[in-house]
Amino acid sequence: MQTKIEQTTSQNREIIENFSQEVQKILYSKASEKVKLKWFYSARYWAEYMMNLNNSLIMQNLQERPAIQNKPINDH
């Protein structure tokens, strides 16, 4: 079972993969350079927005975790 942090990290990977696919579509489209640039900025801002949301969730989850206590390591 994945933790919240692992799930959010996985979602971030999906966002990056989707952004990469969108960029490929934009690069190989027959639209004008001006239109491609607008599409690229739109895709970039969407990905950036979603990543920021996910990263804030990761930070919340990290803050909710109980602090790990330092315990001596037994060499037995």
DAVEN-V443885 format. One record per pair of residues at least 12 apart in sequence whose ideal C-beta (glycine too) atoms are under 6 Angstrom apart, sorted by sequence separation. I is the first residue (numbers start at 0). J is the second residue. D is the distance in whole Angstrom. If there is no record, write none. Layout:
BEGIN
i/j/d
I/J/D
I/J/D
END
This chain:
BEGIN
i/j/d
25/38/5
25/39/5
21/42/4
18/42/6
18/46/4
14/46/5
14/49/5
14/50/6
11/50/6
11/53/5
10/53/5
7/53/5
7/56/5
7/57/5
4/57/5
4/60/5
3/60/5
END
